[in-house]
Amino acid sequence: MMKEIQRKKKVLIDLTNYGSLTAGFGQIAANYATAFSSMPVEDLHFVYLLRQKYMQEFGPNVTSVPVRRINKFLPFTLPKVDVWHAVNQQRKLLRIAGGTKFIFTIHDFNFLTEKKPWKAKMYLRRMQNKVNKAAVVTTISHYVADVIRQHVDLKGKEVRVIYNGVERIDTLEGTKPSFATGRPFFFTIGQIRRKKNFHLLVDVMRHFPEYDLYICGDAHFAYAEEVRNLIRENQLTNVFLTDVISQNEKIWLYRNCEAFLFPSEGEGFGLPVVEAMQFGKAVFAANRTSLPEVCNGHAIMWEYLDTESMVQSIREHLPDFYKDKERLEKIKEHAASFSYEKHIQAYLDLYRELAQLP
């Protein structure tokens, strides 16, 4: 077994977010850990970089190694690999041994607007340093690729767009949340941050008293309290800010909602719109950032993010939306095109390409 592993090219995948399932990077790490270990790959051996408490066996084609403080100063304490893939742009980069090809994946530039100017400059400087070391920069949408070119000196390096893989959840049953009232409802999900524009939906719901709205996601941010205050000020009993929900609850909400509402202005990809489309749902989304690209004509796009325009759009498009069965099938087919199989295969091809380079 040891000789067989030695003959293979080794690929280290930084999965130090593994175990943080309520965060996007944690979900990516979990999906990567499962996907790469289950692929029948004969020419590559994977090394998973994990936090000590999540160390485990992932099968014969994976070696798990713990990330430790000593790795930062003594890179030889990590196994020598042919390719190193940094999945999370925010992670501090450990020293990489000479001869290793480095892949740097960039998901977004949200820090430019979310952080104070001095901190945004620091983040951008760190990102530039990683780009300087990279053999290839990958990203999750053409929108983010354009932003990279605007803010980073690529020094002639290529930016490859590899769309996110989206886990198929439409075949799962789900569990009805305790907060569900039994009335028809709209649904939205994401961290309760200002860039998501959830406050716009509160005003929209004044015009739809016959529907409930469930706004789900991590609500520990200051913006969440602003949304709660807005609900109270408008004395709305049909808007619910639920905080984090389980995967099964999310599935139930997608399956049973009348429409998925997503006025976000800060998406590098926009995973929730694809998940909603898996269920053939009417998706109303902001015509901003990556969302027009990812929706690709299969959602109703809000050009103007004001109450009157958003309400009018829902009233115009929702009543007859589910009558067009052919359209619903095309929406589901589009969602299925963001398969994890396609995503993983694109990275396997890239790993093989870089592993062969001198």
N, C-alpha and C positions, 0 to 999 in steps of 0.2 A: 504493500500500500504506500509506504514512504517513497519508494523509487518511482511509483506511478505519479505521485504528487509532484516530485521533483522535476519530472519531465514536462509538466504542464506550466503554462504561463500563469503567473499569480496576479490577481487583481484585488487590491484592498479597497473596500467600500466603507466609508466613515458612517457608521450607524449609531453614533453616540447619542442620538435623540430617541433611540429605541426605548420603549416603555412609557413615553409621554403621549398617550393615545388621544388626549384632548387637544393636542397641538398638531398643526398641519405637518410639520417636519417629523413628528413622532409617528404619524400615520404613514408617511412615506417610508420611514425606516422599517416599520413593521411589514409593510407590503413588500419592500425590497428583500428583507430577510427571508420571507416565505418564497417569493418568486424566484430569486437566484438559486436558492438551495434546492428547489424542486425541478429546475430545468435540467434536462439530460445533456449536459455539456461535457465533452470529452477532452477538450484542449485547454480549458481554463480551470484554475482552482481559486476559490474565493476566500478572502480573509476579511472577516467582519470585525471592525473596531467598535467595541461596546463598553459601556460603563460596567464596572465590576459587578454590581448587583444584578445585572441582566445577562451575565455570562451563562451560556448554555450550549448544548450540542444542536447543530442544525443539519446534521447529516455528513456523509463521508466526503463530500466535495467542498466543505466549508471548514476553515479553521477560525475559531473565535479567539480574539486576543483582547485583554482589558486595556483601556486607555488609562495611563498613569502620569503623574506629574513629571516623572523622570524621562518620559518619552520626548518631552519638549526640548530637553538639553542633550539627551543621548539617543539619537535616532536609531542607533544599532540595537536598542532594546526592543524594537519592533521588527518583525520579519522583513527581509528584503523582498520587494515586489516589483513587478514590471509596470503596473499601472496603479495609480492612486486616484480614486474618485471622491471628491469632496461634494457630498450631496447637499449639505446645508451651507449656504453662503455666509452665515453668521458665525460659524464655528471658527475658533482660532486654529490656524493651520500649524500642525506640528512640523518639525524639520523633516524634509523628505530626502532620502538617500539619492546620491547621484546616479543617473541612468534611469530613474523612475519617471515615467510619463504621467503628468498630472492633468486631470480633468476637473475643471471648476464649473459647477452648475450655479447659475444665477436665476433666482425666482422672481425678484422684483426690486424696485428702488423706492419702496415706501418710506424708507428712513429719511429721504430727502424732504418729505413734508411732515413726517411724524416726529422727528427729532429736532432739537434746537440746532441752529446753524453750525455752531462749533462742533457739536457731536456728529452732525451729518457729514461735515468735512472729514472728521476722523474715520467714520465708517467708509466713506468714499476712498480715502487714502489706503485703508486696509484692503478694500476690494481691488484697488489698482495693484497693490503688491501681489495679490493672489493671481490676478490676470497676468502679471509679468512672469510668474512661474509656470503658468499653464501651457500645456501643449495644445489643448483645445478648450474653448469656452462653449458650454452648452446652455440653453435656456428653454423656457417652457412655452413661448409664443413669439410670433414675429413682432408683436407690439413691444415685448421686453427687449428683443434683439435690437430694435430701433433705439430704445432708451439707452441700452448699453453703448451703442455707437455714439450717442450724444454726450455721455458723461465719462466714458473710460477710453483711454488710449490703448487700443488693441495691438498696436505695433505690428499691424499687418496680419494678425491672427484671425482665423475664421471663427464666426459664431454659428453654431449649429442649433437649429430649432428641433427639439424633440418634445413633442406635446406630452403633457402629463398622462400617465395611465390612470384610468378611473375604474375602480373596483365595481364589478357588477353586483348591485344590491337589489335590483328589481325582481329577482326570483325569490327573495326572502320575504317572510310573512310580516314581520314587525310586531310591535306591541303598542297598544293604545296607551298614551300617557294619561296620568291621573288628572292633568289639568284640562284635558279635552272635554268640551261642554256638550258635544253631540250636535251642535249647530254647524252649518256649512262654514268652511274657514279657508283663509289664505295662510300661506306659510312662508317664512324666510329664516335663514340661518347664517351665522358667521359671528366672529368676535364682535362684541358690541363696541365698536370703535367709530369715530366720527366719519371716516372715509366710507363706511357702509351706508350712510345716509338714512338710517332707520327712522330718524325723527320725521322724515318726509312722509313715511307711511302712516304715522299717527294721524296727521291731518287728513290724509286720504281716507282713512277709515271713518271719519265723521260722515262721509257720503255713502257708506255701505253698512248701515246699522243691521242689515240682515245677515252679515257675515262677521265671523271672528277673525282675528289675526294673531298668530303665534310667532313671536320674534324669539328665536332660540340661539343660544351661544354664550360663551364666557362673558359674564356681565360684571366683572370686577373693575372695569375701567370707569373713569369719572364720567365719560359720555353716557354710560348706562343710566346714571342717576338723572341726567338731563332728560333722557327719554321717559323715565318714570315720572318725572315732574310734569312733563308735557301731557302724559296720559291723565294724570290727576287734574291738571288745570282744565283740560277739555272734558273732564268728567266722563271719560269713555269707559264703558264696561265691556267692550268687545275687542280690546287690545291687551295681550298678555305678553309680558317680558319674562320668559321662563328660566333663564340661565341655561347651563349646560344640560343636554339631554343625552340619553344613551343611543347607541347605534340602532337598536331595535325600535326605539321611539321615533328616531329620525326616519327610518324606513316607513313606518306607519303614517307619518305626517306627509311624506312625499306621495304615498299611494292614495291617500284620502283627501288631500287638499283640492280645492277648486282651481287654484292658481298659485304659482310660485312667483313672489315679488322680490326683485333684486336691484335696488337703485344704487348700487355701489359704484364709487368712482376710484377705487384703488385695487384693481385686480390684475395680477400678473398672468393669471389663467382663468379662474372663475369656476372652480370645481362644482359648487352647488348647482349651477345652471345645467351642467351635464348630468348630474345625478337626477335632477328633476325631469330632464328629458328622457332618461331611461324609462320613466313611468308614463311617458307620453303626455306630460302636463303642459298646460299653458304657462309659458315663462314670459314674464314682463321684466325687462332688464334695461339698465341705463346704457345708452349708446356711447359708452366711454371706455377708455383704456383697452383691455384685451377682449371685452365682452362681445363686440360686433364680430370679431374674428372667430371666437370660439363658438358663438351661437350660429354664425354663418347662415343667416336667413331663416332659422328655425325658431326664433323667438320674436315677440313683439317688443321692439326697441323704443324706449322713451328718449326721444330727442331732447325734449325740454323737461327738466326736473322741477316742475311746479305742480301744485295740487290740481289745478284745473286741467292741465294737459294729461296728467297721469290718470285722473278719474275718468276723463273722456275716453282715453285709450282702453281702459278696462271695460267700460260700458259698451264700447264699440265692438271689441274683439271677443270678449268672453262668452256672450250668450250662445253663439253658434260654433264656438271653437271645436267642441267635441263631436260635432256632426260630420266633420270631414275625416273619415276613417283613413283615407290614403295619406293625408297630411300627418296624422298621428303615427302611422307606420314609418314615414320618412324621418320624423323627429326621433323615434326610437333607433332607427338605423344610424342616424347621425351620432347619437350618444354612444352607440356601440362601437363606432369607429375609433373612439379614444380608449382602446383596449390596453390592458396591462401587458398582454402578449406582444403587441406591436411596440409598446414602449420599451419593454425589456429586451426585445430582439434588436432594437436600434442601438441600445447600449452594448449589447454583446458584440455587435458588428464593430462598434467603435473601440471597444476593449481589444478585439483581435487586431484591428488596424494599427493601433498604437503599440501593441505588444510586439509587433513584427518590425517596427522602426528601429534603426540603430540609435 
